Structure formats: C-alpha cells, structure tokens
C-alpha cells in the first residue's frame, strides 16, 4: 500500500494506492483535473513508505503510481522487505525514478537480502534458492554444503548494509527493463475478473481485466497510442469456469473487437457467469488449460523427474523431505499433478496422490512433505470469522498506525483470495483450508 499527498496547484489531496478507477476519478475531481483525462499526472509532496521518498517533488503518472501500488500489494512479507531494502540502499547508485522502481518489482531475484549473519546454513539456503530457484532434496539436506556456500557469500565482502539487513547483488542476473515507461506489463490482480483481454497495437500490448470501468479500456488505448479499438489486435483469455455459450460470447470479441460491449455485458451478467458451473468434459478440459496458462513458464523451466521405473514425461516442480511434487502434460488431457514419496534408497517414487488442480496439488505437497504443519491450518469458517474481525478493526479502530493498517489490509486481501466472494446473508458453506 502507498499513501501519498498529490498536488495539482493550487489543489492537493491524499490518495491511497492501489485504488479503483472510481476512487481515482474522485481524487482527480479534488485536484481539479478533468475526469476524462486519460493520462493524469500530479506532483508528490508526501509519501509512505518512506523508502519511496525519492519520488518527492516529482511529477508522476498517477496510473503508473497506481500500478506500483498493485505490484507492491502482490508481494509477500519477505519480498516487501527485499524491495524496501534495495530502495534504501544508496550504495547501489540507481536512479530510482518511478519507472525504475516499477522495474525493480520484476527484478527482485537480482538482489538478495540477508537479515541475520549467524546462521550460515540458512544463509547458504537462501542464497542458493535465490540463484537457482529450486534445490534437490539432497541439496536441501546437505547442511555442510549450505553452510559452506553461506560462508563463501559472507567472505566475499560484497554485502551492503541496510536497516533491513545486508543486500547482495547477484551480478549474474541482469536488471531487465520490463516496464518501458509507457505501457504496463501484464499483471493479473483483480480477484473478481471474469476475463482478461490483451490489446495489441504494433509491438506494444496492454492487459485489461473485465469487467472494469470503461475508462480503464480508454486509458489502455491511450498508452498504446491507438485511436480506436478497431485498430488493435484482441486476444481474450477467460479466467473463470463458464459454460460453452458464455465462452463463445466472450471469445467472439476477438473478431468483432466490441470490447466495450463485452465489458457492459459482463457488468450486467457477472453473477450469472460466476454461478454457472462446467457441466461437460469440454468445460473441464478448458479449466485445465486456463489453469495451466498460469504456471506454464514454471513447468517449462522444471527439470525432468529422475525415478527408476517411472513412465511419462514428468517434471519435478519441487522436492523436500522425501516428498516430490511433479507434473506432466499431454495434448489430450492437459496437465496432471502428483505428489509422491521417495523410496528408502531415493531412486524411485511411490504412493502417488494425483490432482488435476495445481493449487490442491501444492497444498498436498506442503502438508505431506512437512513444510506446513496440519495444526497450522484454519478451517474455512474460521477464516470467515477472522476476515470479519479484520474488516471491523479497519473500519472502527482509529488507533491503527500506517504500518498496522497496511498489514491488516494485506491480511484481509489474502483471506479474500481464499474465501469465495459472497454476501453476508448467503449460507453457502466454504470448502478448503488456508495456511497461517
């Protein structure tokens, strides 16, 4: 979350990012800015967190600042510390304008944060995970090797002190410019979206999640430099389980390019779409493919699973404490996920639990491998009660400071992603578990 005081002389107003287009339009009105302006800007005269103070007295795009707020809201606690530590590190000699700060959110693996230096094994584990992305079980459990890698890192003397800990720059990982300063990189962040639309114009693209305020589509076209949606290429990806009839209606916009008409349709038919369930094998298959699109890059980078007697092209997504999470793909059935136990000699796998859903497979792996204690899981009804209590505190507790409000808001959002959206008078039961 970002809190900023924005000025458009002689007016100024306090704003919180991320915000909806409706909330942004209200703030523009308070700043005396025409609500139809498709690229609104303002000067930052105060901002929290303080690590963003490099933006003070800068005229910035309010949409870009809002995008940064969305990226920051998508960070976990450790990623946020890593992000803020880098921004606070003057020795890096980076020009932390808004463009580079947004790009930093995509380049965190380049910067490793070590908070404590007394546990060499933990340092080595953090370092190797940051460099490689994943480790074999034999490497996870090799305390001597991990401690040695941790000592090598500390002895390198390349750590930069910050109030969050030491920052080490992984020189082998280049700083990539994902955000070009104009069009926003695709980023799924709206939990209630029904479809995602990629708008292409020449070599530029923008992602719009539907339904949305019409001005969000207009702004995307403005950033692309397109005069009309008719001049653009449209690619639609439905992110919900819907029946064939609605799937065809949504996909038809790729030909008609009536994106505003589709947006209006989804606004009026939103509940009906969400309530409809797939009833045939085609819909089930479509769900698998849509889910697969979210992790296909992970699958592509995963190494083949090595196990004697195993048939099928399985990739090892994770391995810990004698438990394996693997996946394979076929043109006919899509993705299949499975958790296995390693045999005593470590050469084979056994006792497989098979899944068609990546999320449930990951949950199974977490508990089966011992990464998560089953006693640390909440039932869905308990999650609902916690969500209500947090909402009450945010609305009524005036004693909360900025950091406390931010932490509670993040926790509330995490819970909203775990609990199906329902009105309070609905009695539909909640299914599933969530980790502390």
C-alpha positions as CSV (number, residue, x, y, z in Angstrom):
1,X,0.0,0.0,0.0
2,X,1.2,3.5,-0.8
3,X,-0.1,6.6,0.9
4,X,0.7,9.9,-0.9
5,X,-0.3,13.5,-0.9
6,X,-0.7,14.6,-4.5
7,X,-0.6,18.2,-5.7
8,X,-2.0,19.9,-8.8
9,X,-1.5,23.5,-7.8
10,X,-3.3,25.0,-6.1
11,X,-5.1,21.9,-5.1
12,X,-3.8,18.8,-3.2
13,X,-5.4,15.7,-1.8
14,X,-4.3,12.5,0.0
15,X,-4.5,9.3,-2.0
16,X,-4.1,5.6,-1.3
17,X,-2.7,3.2,-3.9
18,X,-3.7,0.8,-5.3
19,X,-7.2,2.2,-5.9
20,X,-10.1,1.6,-8.3
21,X,-10.7,3.9,-11.3
22,X,-13.8,5.2,-9.5
23,X,-11.6,6.2,-6.5
24,X,-9.0,7.7,-8.8
25,X,-11.7,9.8,-10.6
26,X,-12.9,11.1,-7.2
27,X,-9.3,12.2,-6.4
28,X,-8.9,13.8,-9.8
29,X,-12.0,15.9,-9.1
30,X,-10.5,17.1,-5.8
31,X,-7.3,18.0,-7.7
32,X,-9.3,20.0,-10.3
33,X,-8.3,17.6,-13.1
34,X,-10.7,16.8,-15.8
35,X,-12.1,13.3,-15.2
36,X,-11.8,12.5,-18.9
37,X,-8.0,13.0,-18.9
38,X,-6.6,9.6,-19.9
39,X,-3.0,10.2,-18.6
40,X,-3.5,12.1,-15.3
41,X,-0.4,13.4,-13.5
42,X,0.3,15.0,-10.2
43,X,3.2,16.1,-8.0
44,X,4.1,14.0,-4.9
45,X,4.6,16.2,-1.9
46,X,4.5,13.5,0.7
47,X,4.6,9.7,0.5
48,X,4.7,6.5,2.6
49,X,6.5,4.2,2.9
50,X,9.5,6.5,3.4
51,X,11.7,4.4,1.0
52,X,9.7,5.9,-1.9
53,X,10.8,9.4,-0.9
54,X,13.0,9.6,-4.0
55,X,9.7,10.4,-5.7
56,X,9.1,13.5,-3.6
57,X,8.6,16.7,-5.6
58,X,8.3,14.7,-8.8
59,X,5.5,15.0,-11.4
60,X,4.4,11.4,-11.9
61,X,1.8,9.4,-13.8
62,X,-1.0,8.6,-11.3
63,X,-1.8,5.5,-13.2
64,X,1.8,4.3,-13.0
65,X,1.8,5.0,-9.3
66,X,-1.4,3.0,-9.0
67,X,0.3,0.2,-10.9
68,X,3.2,0.3,-8.5
69,X,0.7,0.0,-5.6
70,X,-0.7,-3.1,-7.2
71,X,2.7,-4.7,-7.7
72,X,3.6,-3.9,-4.0
73,X,0.3,-5.4,-2.8
74,X,1.2,-8.6,-4.6
75,X,4.4,-9.0,-2.6
76,X,4.7,-11.3,0.3
77,X,6.3,-10.1,3.6
78,X,9.9,-11.1,2.6
79,X,9.6,-9.7,-0.9
80,X,8.5,-6.4,0.5
81,X,11.5,-6.2,2.9
82,X,13.7,-7.1,0.0
83,X,12.1,-4.3,-2.2
84,X,12.3,-1.7,0.5
85,X,15.9,-2.6,1.4
86,X,17.1,-2.1,-2.2
87,X,15.3,1.3,-2.4
88,X,17.0,2.4,0.9
89,X,20.5,1.4,-0.4
90,X,22.3,4.5,-1.6
91,X,25.4,2.5,-2.5
92,X,23.6,0.9,-5.5
93,X,23.7,4.2,-7.3
94,X,20.4,3.6,-9.0
95,X,18.3,6.4,-10.4
96,X,15.1,5.3,-8.6
97,X,12.5,7.2,-10.6
98,X,9.1,5.7,-10.8
99,X,9.9,3.8,-14.0
100,X,12.9,2.0,-12.3
101,X,11.0,1.4,-9.1
102,X,8.3,-0.4,-11.0
103,X,11.0,-2.4,-12.9
104,X,12.6,-3.3,-9.5
105,X,9.4,-5.2,-8.6
106,X,10.2,-7.5,-11.5
107,X,13.9,-7.8,-10.7
108,X,14.0,-8.8,-7.0
109,X,15.9,-12.0,-7.7
110,X,18.9,-9.8,-8.6
111,X,19.1,-8.5,-5.0
112,X,19.3,-10.9,-2.1
113,X,18.5,-9.8,1.4
114,X,20.3,-11.5,4.4
115,X,18.7,-10.3,7.6
116,X,21.0,-12.3,10.1
117,X,24.5,-13.5,9.6
118,X,24.9,-16.0,12.4
119,X,23.2,-19.0,10.7
120,X,25.5,-20.0,7.8
121,X,23.3,-22.9,6.7
122,X,20.2,-20.6,6.4
123,X,22.3,-18.0,4.5
124,X,23.5,-20.7,2.1
125,X,20.0,-22.0,1.6
126,X,18.6,-18.5,0.9
127,X,21.5,-17.7,-1.4
128,X,21.2,-20.9,-3.5
129,X,17.5,-20.7,-3.7
130,X,17.8,-17.2,-4.9
131,X,20.4,-18.1,-7.5
132,X,18.9,-21.4,-8.8
133,X,15.2,-21.0,-8.0
134,X,15.0,-24.6,-6.6
135,X,17.1,-27.3,-5.0
136,X,17.2,-31.1,-4.9
137,X,16.3,-32.8,-1.7
138,X,19.9,-33.9,-1.4
139,X,21.0,-30.3,-1.5
140,X,18.3,-29.1,0.9
141,X,19.5,-31.6,3.5
142,X,23.3,-31.1,2.9
143,X,24.0,-28.8,5.9
144,X,27.7,-28.8,5.3
145,X,27.4,-27.7,1.7
146,X,24.8,-25.0,2.5
147,X,27.0,-23.7,5.4
148,X,30.0,-23.6,3.1
149,X,28.0,-21.6,0.5
150,X,26.8,-19.2,3.2
151,X,30.4,-18.7,4.4
152,X,31.6,-18.0,0.8
153,X,29.0,-15.4,0.4
154,X,29.9,-13.6,3.7
155,X,33.6,-13.9,2.9
156,X,33.0,-12.2,-0.4
157,X,32.6,-8.9,1.4
158,X,30.1,-7.7,-1.2
159,X,27.2,-7.2,1.2
160,X,25.8,-3.8,1.6
161,X,24.4,-2.8,5.0
162,X,20.8,-1.5,5.2
163,X,18.4,-1.2,8.1
164,X,16.8,-4.4,6.9
165,X,20.0,-6.5,6.7
166,X,22.7,-7.0,4.1
167,X,22.0,-6.7,0.4
168,X,24.0,-8.9,-2.0
169,X,23.8,-8.2,-5.8
170,X,23.6,-11.3,-8.0
171,X,25.7,-10.0,-10.9
172,X,24.8,-13.0,-13.0
173,X,21.2,-11.8,-13.1
174,X,20.8,-8.7,-15.2
175,X,18.4,-5.9,-14.4
176,X,15.7,-6.2,-17.1
177,X,13.5,-3.3,-18.2
178,X,10.1,-5.0,-18.1
179,X,8.2,-1.7,-17.9
180,X,9.0,0.7,-20.8
181,X,7.7,3.7,-19.0
182,X,4.5,3.9,-21.1
183,X,2.6,0.6,-21.4
184,X,2.1,-1.5,-18.3
185,X,3.3,-5.2,-18.3
186,X,0.5,-7.7,-18.0
187,X,-0.3,-8.3,-14.4
188,X,-3.4,-10.2,-13.0
189,X,-4.5,-8.5,-9.9
190,X,-8.3,-8.3,-9.9
191,X,-9.9,-11.2,-7.9
192,X,-13.4,-10.6,-9.4
193,X,-12.4,-10.5,-13.0
194,X,-14.2,-12.8,-15.4
195,X,-11.9,-12.4,-18.5
196,X,-8.5,-11.0,-19.3
197,X,-8.1,-9.2,-22.6
198,X,-4.7,-8.5,-24.2
199,X,-4.8,-5.5,-26.5
200,X,-2.1,-5.3,-29.1
201,X,-1.1,-2.3,-31.2
202,X,2.0,-2.7,-33.4
203,X,4.7,-4.2,-31.0
204,X,3.0,-2.9,-27.8
205,X,0.5,-4.7,-25.6
206,X,-1.8,-3.8,-22.6
207,X,-3.8,-6.2,-20.4
208,X,-7.3,-5.3,-19.3
209,X,-9.3,-7.4,-16.8
210,X,-13.0,-7.4,-17.3
211,X,-15.5,-6.3,-16.1
212,X,-13.9,-2.9,-15.4
213,X,-14.7,0.8,-15.7
214,X,-14.8,1.9,-19.4
215,X,-12.1,4.5,-18.7
216,X,-9.6,1.7,-18.0
217,X,-10.0,0.5,-21.5
218,X,-9.7,4.0,-22.9
219,X,-6.5,4.6,-20.9
220,X,-5.0,1.4,-22.2
221,X,-5.7,2.5,-25.8
222,X,-4.2,5.9,-25.0
223,X,-1.0,4.3,-23.6
224,X,-0.8,2.2,-26.7
225,X,-1.2,5.2,-29.0
226,X,-4.2,3.7,-30.7
227,X,-7.0,5.9,-32.0
228,X,-9.6,3.1,-31.9
229,X,-10.0,-0.4,-30.6
230,X,-10.7,-1.4,-34.2
231,X,-7.1,-0.7,-35.0
232,X,-5.9,-3.2,-32.4
233,X,-5.5,-7.0,-32.1
234,X,-7.6,-8.5,-29.4
235,X,-6.8,-11.7,-27.5
236,X,-9.2,-12.9,-24.8
237,X,-8.5,-15.4,-22.1
238,X,-11.4,-16.3,-19.8
239,X,-10.2,-17.0,-16.3
240,X,-13.4,-18.5,-14.9
241,X,-15.2,-21.8,-15.3
242,X,-18.1,-20.9,-17.6
243,X,-20.4,-22.8,-19.9
244,X,-19.8,-23.1,-23.6
245,X,-22.4,-20.5,-24.5
246,X,-20.8,-17.7,-22.5
247,X,-17.3,-18.8,-23.5
248,X,-18.3,-18.3,-27.1
249,X,-19.8,-14.9,-26.4
250,X,-16.6,-13.8,-24.7
251,X,-14.3,-15.2,-27.4
252,X,-16.3,-13.6,-30.2
253,X,-14.9,-10.2,-29.3
254,X,-11.6,-11.2,-30.8
255,X,-13.4,-10.9,-34.2
256,X,-15.9,-8.1,-33.5
257,X,-13.5,-6.1,-31.3
258,X,-16.6,-4.8,-29.5
259,X,-14.6,-4.7,-26.2
260,X,-16.8,-2.0,-24.7
261,X,-19.9,-4.1,-25.5
262,X,-18.4,-7.2,-23.9
263,X,-17.5,-5.1,-20.8
264,X,-21.1,-3.9,-20.5
265,X,-22.3,-7.5,-20.9
266,X,-20.1,-8.8,-18.1
267,X,-21.1,-6.0,-15.8
268,X,-24.8,-7.0,-16.1
269,X,-24.3,-10.7,-16.2
270,X,-21.4,-11.1,-13.8
271,X,-23.3,-13.1,-11.1
272,X,-24.9,-15.5,-13.6
273,X,-21.5,-16.2,-15.1
274,X,-19.9,-16.9,-11.8
275,X,-22.7,-19.2,-10.7
276,X,-22.6,-21.4,-13.8
277,X,-20.5,-24.5,-13.4
278,X,-18.9,-26.6,-16.2
279,X,-21.2,-29.5,-17.0
280,X,-19.3,-31.4,-19.6
281,X,-15.8,-32.7,-20.4
282,X,-15.1,-29.8,-22.7
283,X,-15.6,-27.3,-19.9
284,X,-13.4,-29.4,-17.6
285,X,-10.7,-29.5,-20.2
286,X,-11.0,-25.7,-20.7
287,X,-10.5,-25.2,-17.0
288,X,-7.3,-27.3,-17.1
289,X,-5.9,-25.3,-20.0
290,X,-6.8,-22.0,-18.4
291,X,-5.2,-23.0,-15.1
292,X,-2.1,-24.3,-17.0
293,X,-1.5,-20.9,-18.5
294,X,-0.7,-19.5,-15.1
295,X,2.2,-21.8,-14.5
296,X,3.4,-22.9,-17.9
297,X,6.6,-21.0,-17.5
298,X,7.4,-22.8,-14.2
299,X,6.7,-26.2,-15.9
300,X,8.9,-25.3,-18.9
301,X,11.9,-24.5,-16.6
302,X,11.5,-27.6,-14.4
303,X,13.9,-30.4,-14.7
304,X,12.8,-34.0,-15.7
305,X,11.9,-36.1,-12.6
306,X,14.5,-38.8,-12.2
307,X,13.0,-42.0,-10.8
308,X,13.5,-45.7,-11.7
309,X,10.5,-47.3,-13.3
310,X,8.6,-44.1,-13.9
311,X,6.8,-43.8,-17.2
312,X,5.7,-40.5,-18.6
313,X,7.5,-37.2,-19.1
314,X,7.1,-35.9,-15.5
315,X,8.8,-32.6,-14.5
316,X,9.9,-32.1,-10.9
317,X,8.3,-28.9,-9.6
318,X,9.5,-29.2,-6.0
319,X,11.1,-31.8,-3.7
320,X,11.5,-31.7,0.0
321,X,11.9,-34.1,2.9
322,X,11.4,-37.2,0.7
323,X,8.3,-35.8,-1.0
324,X,8.1,-34.9,-4.7
325,X,5.7,-32.5,-6.5
326,X,5.6,-33.3,-10.2
327,X,3.6,-32.6,-13.3
328,X,3.2,-33.9,-16.8
329,X,1.4,-32.5,-19.9
330,X,-0.4,-34.2,-22.7
331,X,-2.3,-32.7,-25.7
332,X,-5.3,-34.9,-24.9
333,X,-5.6,-34.4,-21.1
334,X,-3.7,-31.2,-20.3
335,X,-1.8,-31.1,-17.1
336,X,-1.7,-33.8,-14.4
337,X,-0.1,-33.2,-11.0
338,X,1.0,-35.7,-8.5
339,X,2.8,-35.9,-5.1
340,X,5.0,-39.0,-4.4
341,X,7.1,-40.3,-1.6
342,X,10.7,-41.2,-2.4
343,X,11.6,-44.8,-1.7
344,X,14.1,-45.5,1.0
345,X,17.0,-45.7,-1.4
346,X,15.9,-42.4,-3.1
347,X,15.9,-44.0,-6.5
348,X,12.1,-44.4,-7.1
349,X,8.8,-42.9,-6.1
350,X,5.7,-44.5,-4.6
351,X,2.2,-43.8,-3.1
352,X,1.1,-41.1,-5.6
353,X,-1.7,-38.7,-4.9
354,X,-3.0,-37.4,-8.3
355,X,-4.6,-34.0,-8.9
356,X,-5.9,-32.0,-11.9
357,X,-5.7,-28.7,-10.0
358,X,-2.3,-27.1,-9.3
359,X,-3.4,-25.3,-6.1
360,X,-4.7,-28.5,-4.4
361,X,-1.5,-30.3,-5.5
362,X,0.7,-27.6,-3.9
363,X,-1.4,-27.8,-0.7
364,X,-1.0,-31.6,-0.7
365,X,2.8,-31.3,-1.2
366,X,3.1,-28.7,1.6
367,X,1.4,-30.9,4.2
368,X,2.7,-34.2,3.0
369,X,6.4,-33.0,3.0
370,X,6.1,-31.4,6.4
371,X,6.7,-27.9,5.1
372,X,3.4,-27.0,6.7
373,X,2.1,-28.5,10.0
374,X,-1.5,-29.5,9.6
375,X,-2.1,-27.9,13.0
376,X,-1.3,-24.6,11.4
377,X,-4.3,-24.8,9.0
378,X,-7.6,-22.9,9.5
379,X,-11.0,-24.3,8.6
380,X,-12.9,-22.1,6.2
381,X,-15.5,-21.0,8.8
382,X,-12.6,-19.8,11.0
383,X,-11.2,-17.8,8.0
384,X,-14.5,-16.2,7.6
385,X,-14.6,-15.1,11.2
386,X,-11.1,-13.7,11.1
387,X,-11.9,-11.8,7.9
388,X,-14.9,-10.2,9.5
389,X,-12.9,-9.2,12.6
390,X,-10.1,-7.6,10.5
391,X,-12.7,-5.7,8.5
392,X,-14.3,-4.4,11.7
393,X,-10.9,-3.3,13.0
394,X,-10.0,-1.4,9.8
395,X,-13.4,0.4,9.8
396,X,-13.6,1.3,13.5
397,X,-10.1,1.3,15.2
398,X,-8.7,4.8,14.8
399,X,-5.7,3.9,16.9
400,X,-4.1,1.9,14.0
401,X,-1.0,3.5,12.6
402,X,0.0,3.2,8.9
403,X,2.1,0.0,9.2
404,X,-0.7,-1.7,11.3
405,X,-3.4,-0.7,8.8
406,X,-1.2,-1.9,5.9
407,X,-0.5,-5.3,7.5
408,X,-4.2,-5.8,8.3
409,X,-5.3,-4.7,4.8
410,X,-2.8,-7.2,3.3
411,X,-4.0,-10.0,5.5
412,X,-7.7,-9.2,4.7
413,X,-6.9,-9.3,0.9
414,X,-5.1,-12.7,1.3
415,X,-8.2,-14.0,3.1
416,X,-10.5,-12.6,0.3
417,X,-8.5,-14.6,-2.2
418,X,-9.1,-17.8,-0.2
419,X,-12.8,-17.4,0.6
420,X,-15.4,-17.3,-2.2
421,X,-17.0,-13.8,-2.5
422,X,-20.5,-14.0,-1.0
423,X,-22.9,-11.6,0.6
424,X,-23.2,-12.0,4.4
425,X,-26.7,-13.5,4.3
426,X,-25.7,-16.3,2.0
427,X,-25.5,-19.7,3.7
428,X,-23.3,-21.5,1.2
429,X,-20.6,-23.4,3.0
430,X,-17.0,-22.7,2.4
431,X,-14.7,-25.5,1.3
432,X,-10.9,-25.7,1.6
433,X,-8.2,-24.8,4.0
434,X,-5.7,-22.0,4.3
435,X,-2.3,-21.8,5.8
436,X,-1.3,-19.5,8.6
